[in-house]
Amino acid sequence: MTEANEPIAVRARVTVTGRVQGVGYRAFTVRVATQRGLVGGVRNLDDGRVELEVEGPKDSILALLEVLKVGPPASRVTAVQTEWGNATGRHAEFLVWY
């Protein structure tokens, strides 16, 4: 049972396109997501994109998405695509997935 003032958790599957591999993008994502109390993970895809699954309050995820559009200094993000869904509750922290 959740309390009335506790935000409802949602899930977002995010794909980031651009120069996002080999520039510290995954470590950057873990740091920012953890600071916002989000859970899930991030991985490199074979086609050069980065994919993440993140769960938590929607406003916190929206704030994360704004930061992901910029990325770390060496990155160059060209697109961030997001699919929303219901939280699964299967994550306890935010990790790099290999």
C-alpha positions as CSV (number, residue, x, y, z in Angstrom):
1,M,0.0,0.0,0.0
2,T,1.4,3.4,-1.0
3,E,0.9,6.6,0.9
4,A,-1.1,9.3,-0.8
5,N,1.9,11.7,-1.1
6,E,4.3,9.0,-2.5
7,P,4.8,9.4,-6.2
8,I,3.7,6.5,-8.4
9,A,6.6,4.7,-10.1
10,V,6.6,4.3,-13.9
11,R,9.0,2.6,-16.3
12,A,10.7,4.2,-19.3
13,R,12.7,2.3,-22.0
14,V,15.1,4.9,-23.5
15,T,17.3,4.7,-26.6
16,V,20.0,7.4,-27.0
17,T,21.5,8.0,-30.5
18,G,24.7,9.9,-31.4
19,R,28.3,9.7,-30.2
20,V,27.4,8.0,-26.9
21,Q,29.8,5.0,-26.7
22,G,33.4,5.4,-25.6
23,V,32.7,8.8,-24.0
24,G,31.6,7.8,-20.5
25,Y,27.9,8.0,-21.3
26,R,26.9,4.9,-19.3
27,A,28.8,6.0,-16.1
28,F,27.3,9.4,-16.5
29,T,23.8,7.9,-16.7
30,V,24.4,5.8,-13.6
31,R,25.6,8.8,-11.6
32,V,22.7,11.0,-12.7
33,A,20.0,8.3,-12.3
34,T,21.3,7.3,-8.8
35,Q,21.3,11.0,-7.7
36,R,17.6,11.1,-8.6
37,G,16.8,7.9,-6.7
38,L,16.0,6.0,-9.9
39,V,16.5,2.3,-10.5
40,G,17.2,0.2,-13.6
41,G,20.2,-0.1,-15.9
42,V,22.0,1.1,-19.0
43,R,23.9,-0.8,-21.8
44,N,25.6,-0.2,-25.1
45,L,23.9,-1.6,-28.1
46,D,25.8,-3.2,-31.0
47,D,24.6,-0.5,-33.4
48,G,26.3,2.3,-31.4
49,R,23.3,3.5,-29.5
50,V,22.8,3.3,-25.7
51,E,19.7,1.8,-24.2
52,L,18.4,2.2,-20.7
53,E,15.5,1.0,-18.6
54,V,14.6,3.2,-15.7
55,E,11.9,3.1,-13.1
56,G,10.8,5.7,-10.6
57,P,8.6,8.8,-10.3
58,K,7.7,10.2,-13.7
59,D,8.9,13.7,-12.9
60,S,12.3,12.3,-11.8
61,I,12.6,10.4,-15.1
62,L,11.6,13.4,-17.1
63,A,14.4,15.4,-15.4
64,L,16.9,12.5,-16.2
65,L,15.8,12.6,-19.8
66,E,16.7,16.3,-20.1
67,V,20.2,15.6,-18.8
68,L,20.6,12.6,-21.1
69,K,19.9,14.9,-24.1
70,V,23.1,16.8,-23.2
71,G,25.2,13.9,-21.9
72,P,28.8,14.1,-20.6
73,P,31.2,16.6,-22.3
74,A,32.7,14.2,-24.9
75,S,29.3,13.0,-26.1
76,R,27.1,14.3,-28.9
77,V,23.5,13.2,-28.5
78,T,21.4,13.4,-31.7
79,A,18.2,11.7,-30.4
80,V,16.5,10.4,-27.3
81,Q,13.5,8.1,-27.8
82,T,11.3,7.1,-24.9
83,E,8.7,4.4,-24.5
84,W,6.6,4.6,-21.2
85,G,5.1,1.7,-19.3
86,N,4.2,0.4,-15.9
87,A,7.0,-0.1,-13.4
88,T,8.0,-3.7,-12.8
89,G,9.6,-3.3,-9.4
90,R,12.4,-5.7,-10.3
91,H,15.3,-3.3,-9.9
92,A,16.9,-2.3,-6.6
93,E,19.5,0.1,-7.9
94,F,20.8,1.6,-11.2
95,L,23.6,-0.4,-12.9
96,V,25.6,-0.7,-16.1
97,W,24.5,-3.8,-17.9
98,Y,26.9,-5.8,-20.1
